[in-house]
Amino acid sequence: MELLLIARHLNKYFYEPEKFQVLTDINLEVPKGEFVSLVGKSGCGKSTLLYLLSTMDTDYEGTVELNGELLTGKNQNELAKFRNEHIGFVFQFHFLLPEFTVLQNVMIPALKLKKHSEKEIEARALEKLKLLGVEEQAQKPANKLSGGQQQRVAIARALINDPNIIMGDEPTGNLWTLIIRRWFWTSFSNSHATWARPSSP
Amino acid sequence: MNLALRIAKTHLLAKPRQTIVAMLGVTFGIAMFITMVSLMTGLNDFTEELTMTSTPDIRMYNDVTEPRKSILEEQKPTGLVVVHHPKPKNETPKIRNAFQIAEQLRQDPLVLGAAPLLSTQVFYNYGPVQLNGNLAGVDILEEDKLFNLRQKIKTGSLEDLLVSTDGIIMGAGLARKLNMINGDRVVITTPQGYTMTLNVVGTFQMGLGTIDNAKAYANISTVQKILQKDQSYVTDINIKLRDLDLAKPKAVELQRLYGYKAEDWETANATFLTGSIIRNILTYSVSITLLIVAGFGIYNILNMTIHNKMKDIAILKATGFAARDVRNVFLIQSMAIGLIGSVLGLAVGLGLSYLVSLVPFNGGDIVTMDTLPVNFHLKYYLIGLVFGNATTAFAGYLPSRAAGKADPIEIIRGQ
């Protein structure tokens, strides 16, 4: 099976308030199409590992390879571009831009990527919103939605650029069970997507 | 539309009150700058114009008070010689061959006009009262070329002076003091004690009290007659140049060439020029202070905005915005505040300076003006625009760059 994410010998230290090794020699391989959950007690480094794998944290030892591309050593601008195109994010808190409408929130990463025309992006964004059952809210300001609705919009945003991998940091922290199931189902139906989801037991 | 621009616009419109307050800071600064600069440069231009109407670009005269070498010093150049309190020699302030010099000067491509004249102190007798003043014997048409006299004439005309042998054109203030109108006769006395009666044929007003209250023009031959001097007696040559700024070097050259003292207008009007410089310094220092205060206002507001938008910055970076993109979002906001604020400021400044130009102002005896002089030169509006935008760009750059460098992990962890 083709490997999508390969991490080799990851070591990570925290320096504040004192030097502390949080990750020790982590090796991880995730094949394409796989659903992976990271489980562990609080403070064991699940989120930290996710930040390394997601390229947002570059201060580590070891190598991270995603989609056949070595990400370790790239500069911040290259990594930002890579995240935009290949990685979808869902955070524990919904993190929408409050001044923009729901539709605009979903469209922004695609507008940044500029792979499609704006009309196409809008159609695709509406399609993703429909997939998550929040298409009626498309024209509302993001801060007028309930927590659960906002989280679904955040998921639609993670899907907009058809990423190779979607990473979630306890994304279902405040979601209704039925929605979780439906959402898992939709994500699995997207054959390219892979989930990395750390969660506390 | 550019994505950073679109996000910036949404941010600005989402908090209209904060945006307007930031803009008003710039608007106020620029408006005050425009108003001050308009008034100050208006005053400068006004005084400069006044001085230019009363002083020639270069005045050449025989300076008999100039310190000279004593005979002893000439005889013993190497020895130690002390001559206590030497006084000027009794010589006439005449310029030799003045008419030939003037003719020669007119051939010079740099010179627009050269007018020989004969100037003397006189007393104007008004019943038992004697008023001090001076009388210039001129070729009135040459003088007109230099000082545009025709426009300054209040009553009578230049030609009336030409055709009369004992005519005089007086400053308006002087005529008022002497209670004279055209056709009246005035008795003048020279310091040498000669007395003559002249016929008032006109009055002029330069707008400067020191001139209008003391000066009078007569034909050069009339004044020669009063002073009992010959036909070639001339004390000054007034020279007008094509380029005003060449006066200083040209004066030095003429002094060396003809051996007479040549004084340029800058030296003659040093006090006026000092006033201009001080006004300029004041204007720019006050304006820059205002703009710096506005800049700090923008810096504060932008810092606050960025602090409130930390979550958004984390999201933008996580979804693929580079540091430069995030920086641009906030930089565009401050630039927009700067641009709209300064354009508004220019408009308010134009309105204010127009109002100032309507304020009645009585210059009294010193200068003739009805309202404050205000300059509406485009140049200062451009300076204001550049100033306003540069300040806001600079004030916005620092917090924007910090926003671009913010670490999304730290922000997300902080939740």
Interface residues (C-beta under 8 A of the other chain):
Chain A: S47 Y51 S54 M56 D57 Q76 N77 A80 K81 F82 R83 N84 E85 F89 F91 Q92 F93 F95 L96 L97 P98 E99 F100 Q104 I108 P109 L111 K112 L113 R157 D169
Chain B: L3 I7 T10 H11 A14 K311 D312 A314 I315 L316 K317 A318 T319 G320 F321 A322 A323 R324 D325 P408 I409 I412 R413 Q415
